[in-house]
Amino acid sequence: MQWCRAFATAAGIDPPTDQEIDDLLALAAIAAHASARQSAPITCWLAAKAGMTMERALAVAQTIPDNGRTQ
């Protein structure tokens, strides 16, 4: 996570907390297992762009059906 801390510093923001990291990894796991692996980082970006809380992002992700890991 050192790279993430350095990126956050360079971006002028606080690095994620341990809980935020756990939540982001959970969100990424849902996306990666329900779809193509590339969906994981894009889903996290979409949640951030939408201004979602992690709780909301996780709740929304859990409502989207598994599409057989296709893109």
C-alpha positions in Angstrom: 0.0 0.0 0.0 3.0 2.3 0.1 2.5 3.1 -3.6 -1.1 4.1 -2.9 0.0 6.3 0.0 2.5 8.0 -2.3 -0.1 8.5 -5.0 -2.5 10.0 -2.5 0.1 12.4 -1.3 1.0 13.4 -4.9 -2.8 13.9 -5.6 -3.1 16.1 -2.5 -5.5 13.9 -0.6 -5.3 11.7 2.5 -4.5 8.0 1.8 -7.3 5.5 2.4 -7.8 4.1 5.8 -7.5 0.4 6.5 -11.3 0.1 6.5 -11.5 2.0 3.2 -9.0 -0.3 1.7 -10.9 -3.4 2.9 -14.2 -1.9 1.4 -12.5 -1.1 -1.9 -11.1 -4.6 -2.2 -14.6 -6.0 -1.4 -16.1 -3.8 -4.1 -13.4 -4.8 -6.6 -13.9 -8.5 -5.7 -17.7 -8.3 -6.4 -17.1 -6.7 -9.8 -14.2 -9.1 -10.7 -16.1 -12.2 -9.8 -19.4 -11.2 -11.4 -17.8 -9.9 -14.7 -14.5 -9.6 -16.4 -11.6 -8.8 -14.1 -11.1 -5.4 -15.8 -14.4 -4.4 -14.2 -12.9 -4.2 -10.8 -10.9 -1.0 -11.1 -13.5 0.6 -13.4 -16.2 -0.1 -10.9 -14.2 1.5 -8.1 -13.6 4.5 -10.4 -17.3 4.7 -11.2 -18.3 4.6 -7.6 -15.9 7.4 -6.8 -17.0 9.5 -9.8 -20.6 9.1 -8.6 -19.6 10.3 -5.2 -21.0 7.1 -3.6 -20.2 6.1 -0.1 -18.5 2.7 0.1 -21.6 1.3 1.9 -23.8 2.5 -1.1 -21.3 1.2 -3.7 -21.2 -2.2 -2.0 -25.0 -2.3 -1.8 -25.5 -1.4 -5.4 -22.8 -3.9 -6.6 -24.6 -6.7 -4.7 -27.8 -6.0 -6.7 -26.3 -6.5 -10.1 -26.5 -10.1 -11.3 -23.5 -12.1 -12.3 -23.2 -12.0 -16.0 -21.1 -15.1 -16.4 -17.8 -13.2 -16.4 -18.2 -11.7 -19.9 -17.4 -8.2 -20.8 
